[in-house]
Amino acid sequence: MTTYIPDTALLKKYADLLLHYCLEVKEGQRLFVSTTTLAEPLLLEIHREATRSGVAVEYDLTFKDKARIYWQEAKGSVLDMESALHLYAMENFDAYLAIRAPFSMHEDMGATMDQKKRRAAAGSKANQAYFNRLADKSLVRSLCQYPTPAAAEAAGMTMEEYATFVFNACRLDEADPVQAWLEVRKEQQKYVDYLNQCEEITYKNEKTDIRFSVKGRTWINSDGRANMPSGEVFSAPVEDSVEGVVHFDFPSVYGGHDVKGITLTVEHGQVVKWEAESGKEILDQVFSIEGANYFGEVAIGTNYRIQRTTRNILFDEKIGGSIHMAVGQSYLHAGGKNKSSVHWDMISNMKNGGEIIADGQLIYKDGYFLDKI
């Protein structure tokens, strides 16, 4: 795979979009950035623009093989010790930017289920602070991607192809990316306004027929601020209202493991049966975790610049013409109440006969909202 040389002008545009559109940072605020050392070219532009804007930045930088070594060596009490830096940031900082820039897609595969459970428990205080502060808007966050060879390989692309894919999905090819995302916001707000008047939603396609209540819950316009890229509308279902069967035909990844062809049977909100064409043992492990057998999110992908899976949920869940549902932790700002250390998104194609029905009315077909919305 050839060496990728980032374009400085493009990275300046990316940094400006992340800081001033996604996070809307202000003078006097504190920003926490977590990423890997591979993202240094982007970090330089973020550091430059943030400092120029009067924003203090602190960094949590991961290096090659850090996770692999940890899972090999971590035993005893070290597994139960929370990250003091991450906890402090989640409780005190004004903004949080997570930049995915992986050295490898496989560093976590050596972790045992016991190790994962203990680490999740150790991070529960920071996790709860994170969700609580997102809900009360005292914390803003954004998740984004920096192209790396490992991510490109996972997506089945060359570095040049993958970088182009990432930046175009973020609309950085536009003369004014901020204005482009404001137009996305305006279009998606129509869908959100309609859905927020509805109580019962049904997703249907060839292998799916699942319904749920969103009464008292809020649909959110994910317009590129919390995730870059974005392009989805999402909510949290009433926990015990989900009923039916849902099939996820796009591959899912959990802890570096692929799971394909997932089918879930749901009764009174609880996943009571699970099947997979491959990777069922991962489902067995996940559904043993508290809260993971209830749904925390329901969503509709609207980014039609993304039309293929890349083994990266940041992009895959936004595929235009798809729906996804996440088992586990709810988003509190959508009104969800389910709690879990798991939040795992699973995706289904809706382009070939897929339908969404809201309060008995067909509002979406073959991957698109109908014009009446």
C-alpha positions in Angstrom: 0.0 0.0 0.0 1.5 3.3 -1.1 2.4 6.1 1.4 -0.4 8.6 1.9 0.7 12.2 1.9 -2.1 14.4 3.2 -2.9 17.7 1.5 -2.3 20.5 4.0 -5.0 22.8 2.6 -7.5 20.0 2.9 -6.5 19.3 6.5 -6.8 23.0 7.4 -10.4 22.8 6.0 -11.0 19.6 8.0 -9.7 21.2 11.2 -11.9 24.3 10.7 -15.0 22.1 10.1 -14.4 20.0 13.2 -13.7 23.0 15.5 -16.1 25.6 14.3 -19.0 23.6 12.9 -19.0 20.3 14.7 -17.8 21.4 18.2 -18.5 25.2 17.9 -15.6 25.9 20.3 -15.4 29.3 22.0 -12.6 31.3 23.5 -11.8 30.2 27.1 -13.0 26.6 26.6 -11.1 23.4 27.1 -11.0 20.7 24.4 -10.0 17.0 24.9 -8.7 15.2 21.9 -8.1 11.4 21.8 -6.5 9.7 18.8 -3.3 8.0 17.7 0.1 9.4 16.7 -0.8 8.6 13.1 -3.1 11.6 13.0 -0.3 14.1 13.7 -0.8 16.0 10.4 -4.4 16.7 11.3 -3.5 17.4 15.0 -1.1 20.1 13.9 -3.9 22.0 12.1 -6.3 21.4 15.0 -3.8 22.7 17.5 -3.0 25.7 15.3 -6.7 26.7 14.8 -7.8 25.9 18.4 -4.9 27.9 19.9 -5.7 30.8 17.5 -9.3 30.7 18.7 -8.4 30.9 22.4 -9.2 27.2 23.1 -6.9 25.1 25.4 -6.3 21.6 24.1 -5.2 18.4 25.9 -4.3 15.2 24.1 -4.6 11.5 24.8 -2.4 9.9 22.1 -2.3 6.1 21.5 0.8 4.5 20.0 1.3 1.3 18.0 0.6 -2.0 19.8 -0.6 -0.2 23.0 -3.8 -2.1 23.2 -2.3 -5.4 22.1 0.3 -5.2 24.9 -2.3 -4.2 27.4 -4.6 -7.2 26.7 -1.6 -9.5 26.8 -0.3 -8.3 30.1 -3.3 -6.9 32.0 -4.2 -9.0 35.0 -5.6 -8.3 38.5 -6.3 -4.8 39.7 -5.0 -3.0 36.7 -8.1 -4.1 34.8 -10.3 -2.4 37.4 -8.6 0.9 37.5 -10.4 3.7 35.6 -8.6 6.1 33.3 -8.1 9.1 35.5 -7.4 11.4 32.5 -10.4 10.3 30.6 -12.7 10.5 33.6 -11.5 14.0 34.4 -12.0 15.1 30.8 -15.6 13.7 30.7 -16.5 15.4 33.9 -14.8 18.8 33.3 -13.9 19.6 29.7 -16.2 21.6 27.4 -15.6 19.6 24.2 -14.4 16.2 23.3 -13.0 15.2 19.8 -12.3 11.5 19.1 -10.3 11.0 15.9 -10.1 7.4 14.7 -6.7 6.8 13.2 -6.0 3.1 13.8 -2.6 1.4 13.5 -4.4 -2.0 13.3 -8.0 -3.2 13.3 -7.0 -6.3 15.4 -5.4 -5.0 18.5 -8.4 -5.7 20.7 -9.0 -9.2 19.4 -6.7 -10.7 22.0 -8.9 -9.5 24.9 -10.9 -12.1 26.8 -14.6 -11.5 27.7 -13.6 -11.2 31.4 -11.1 -8.5 30.6 -13.6 -6.6 28.5 -16.3 -6.8 31.2 -13.9 -5.5 33.9 -12.6 -2.7 31.7 -16.2 -1.7 30.9 -17.0 -1.7 34.6 -13.9 0.4 35.4 -15.0 3.0 32.8 -18.6 3.1 33.8 -18.3 6.4 35.8 -16.7 8.2 32.9 -19.2 6.6 30.5 -22.2 7.8 32.6 -20.7 11.3 32.9 -20.3 11.4 29.2 -23.9 10.5 28.5 -25.3 12.7 31.2 -23.3 15.8 30.0 -24.3 15.1 26.4 -27.9 15.1 27.5 -27.7 18.4 29.5 -25.5 19.9 26.7 -22.6 20.8 29.1 -20.4 18.7 26.9 -20.2 18.7 23.1 -18.4 15.9 21.2 -17.5 14.9 17.7 -16.2 11.6 16.3 -14.3 11.6 13.1 -11.8 9.7 11.0 -8.3 10.2 9.8 -7.3 7.9 6.9 -4.7 5.2 7.8 -3.4 2.1 6.0 -5.2 -0.2 8.4 -8.6 1.5 8.0 -8.1 1.5 4.2 -7.2 -2.2 4.1 -10.3 -3.0 6.2 -12.4 -1.1 3.7 -10.8 -2.9 0.8 -9.4 0.3 -0.7 -6.0 1.8 -1.5 -5.0 4.7 0.7 -5.7 7.2 -2.0 -9.2 5.7 -2.6 -9.9 5.6 1.2 -8.8 9.2 1.8 -10.9 10.4 -1.0 -13.9 8.4 0.4 -13.4 9.8 3.9 -13.0 13.4 2.8 -15.9 13.3 0.3 -18.2 11.7 2.9 -17.3 14.7 5.1 -18.1 17.1 2.1 -14.6 18.5 2.2 -14.7 18.5 -1.6 -17.2 21.3 -1.4 -16.0 24.9 -1.7 -17.8 25.6 1.6 -18.2 22.4 3.7 -20.0 24.3 6.5 -22.7 25.5 4.1 -23.0 22.0 2.7 -23.7 20.6 6.1 -26.2 23.4 6.9 -28.1 22.2 3.9 -28.1 18.6 5.2 -29.3 19.9 8.5 -32.2 21.7 6.8 -33.3 18.7 4.8 -33.1 16.3 7.7 -35.0 18.6 10.0 -38.1 17.9 7.8 -37.8 14.2 8.6 -37.2 14.8 12.3 -40.2 17.2 12.6 -42.5 14.6 11.0 -41.2 11.7 13.0 -41.5 13.6 16.3 -45.2 13.7 15.7 -45.4 9.9 15.4 -45.8 7.2 18.1 -45.3 3.8 16.4 -42.7 3.0 13.7 -42.3 -0.2 11.7 -39.3 -1.2 9.7 -40.0 -3.8 6.9 -38.0 -5.5 4.2 -37.8 -9.1 2.9 -36.4 -10.5 6.2 -37.5 -7.8 8.7 -40.8 -6.9 10.3 -40.2 -5.1 13.5 -42.2 -2.4 15.2 -41.5 -0.1 18.2 -43.0 2.9 20.0 -41.2 6.2 20.1 -44.0 7.9 22.2 -42.4 10.5 24.4 -39.0 10.0 22.8 -37.1 12.5 20.6 -35.8 12.0 17.1 -32.4 13.7 16.6 -31.1 15.4 13.5 -27.5 14.0 13.2 -26.2 16.7 10.8 -22.5 16.3 11.1 -21.9 17.9 14.5 -21.7 14.9 16.8 -20.2 12.7 14.1 -18.2 13.7 11.0 -19.3 12.5 8.6 -23.0 12.1 9.6 -26.2 11.8 7.7 -28.8 10.1 9.8 -31.8 10.7 12.0 -32.1 8.6 15.2 -34.1 8.1 18.4 -34.4 5.7 21.3 -37.3 3.2 21.3 -39.5 2.7 24.3 -37.6 -0.2 25.8 -40.3 -2.8 26.2 -42.2 -1.8 23.0 -39.9 -3.5 20.4 -41.6 -6.5 18.8 -40.8 -8.7 15.8 -37.9 -10.0 13.8 -35.1 -7.9 12.3 -32.4 -9.1 9.9 -29.1 -7.1 9.5 -27.6 -8.0 6.1 -24.6 -5.6 6.3 -21.6 -7.1 8.2 -21.2 -5.9 11.8 -18.0 -5.6 13.7 -17.6 -6.0 17.5 -14.2 -5.8 19.2 -12.5 -6.5 15.9 -14.6 -9.6 15.1 -16.9 -9.8 12.1 -20.4 -11.0 12.5 -22.5 -11.5 9.4 -26.2 -12.1 8.6 -27.6 -11.3 12.1 -31.2 -12.1 12.8 -32.8 -11.1 16.1 -36.2 -12.1 17.5 -37.6 -9.6 19.9 -40.4 -9.9 22.4 -41.6 -7.2 24.8 -38.4 -5.3 23.9 -36.0 -8.1 24.8 -33.9 -10.0 22.3 -34.9 -13.6 23.0 -33.3 -15.3 20.1 -30.3 -14.6 18.0 -28.8 -16.2 14.9 -25.9 -15.3 12.6 -24.5 -16.7 9.3 -21.1 -16.4 11.0 -19.9 -15.1 14.3 -22.8 -16.3 16.5 -20.4 -16.8 19.4 -19.8 -13.0 19.5 -23.6 -12.5 19.9 -23.6 -15.1 22.7 -20.9 -13.1 24.5 -22.6 -9.7 23.9 -26.0 -10.8 25.1 -24.6 -12.0 28.3 -23.7 -8.4 29.2 -26.2 -6.5 31.3 -28.6 -4.3 29.3 -27.3 -5.6 25.9 -30.5 -7.5 25.0 -32.6 -4.4 24.8 -32.4 -1.7 22.1 -30.9 1.7 22.8 -31.2 3.3 19.3 -33.3 3.2 16.1 -32.1 5.2 13.1 -32.3 5.9 9.4 -29.1 6.5 7.3 -29.3 9.4 4.9 -25.7 10.0 3.6 -26.0 8.9 0.0 -22.3 9.7 -0.6 -21.7 6.5 1.4 -22.8 3.5 -0.6 -20.6 0.6 0.6 -19.6 -0.9 3.9 -16.1 -0.2 5.2 -16.0 -2.2 8.5 -16.2 1.2 10.3 -19.5 2.0 11.9 -18.8 5.7 11.7 -19.5 5.4 8.0 -21.5 2.2 7.6 -24.4 3.3 9.8 -24.8 6.5 7.7 -25.2 4.6 4.4 -28.0 6.3 2.4 -30.9 3.9 2.0 -30.3 1.9 5.2 -31.7 1.6 8.7 -29.8 0.6 11.9 -30.7 -0.4 15.4 -28.2 -0.5 18.3 -28.4 -3.0 21.2 -27.4 -1.7 24.6 -26.9 1.8 25.9 -29.5 4.5 25.0 -28.9 8.1 24.1 -30.3 10.0 27.0 -30.9 13.1 24.9 -33.3 11.1 22.8 -35.2 10.0 25.9 -33.8 6.5 26.2 -33.5 4.8 29.5 -31.6 1.6 28.8 -28.2 1.3 30.4 -25.3 -0.9 29.3 -21.6 -1.0 28.6 -22.5 -2.0 25.1 -23.7 0.1 22.2 -23.5 -1.9 19.1 -25.1 -0.7 15.8 -26.4 -3.2 13.3 -27.4 -2.2 9.8 -29.9 -3.3 7.2 -30.3 -2.4 3.5 -33.7 -0.8 2.6 -33.1 -0.2 -1.1 -34.9 -3.2 -2.5 -38.4 -3.0 -1.2 -37.7 -1.7 2.2 -40.5 0.3 3.9 -40.9 2.5 7.0 -44.4 2.9 8.3 -45.3 5.6 10.9 -48.6 5.4 12.6 -50.0 3.4 9.8 -48.7 5.7 7.0 -46.0 4.6 4.5 -43.4 7.4 4.7 -40.3 5.7 3.2 -39.7 3.2 0.4 -36.8 1.6 -1.4 -34.2 3.6 0.5 -35.8 7.1 0.4 -38.3 9.2 2.3 -41.4 9.9 0.3 -42.0 13.4 -1.0 -45.0 13.9 1.3 -42.6 14.2 4.3 
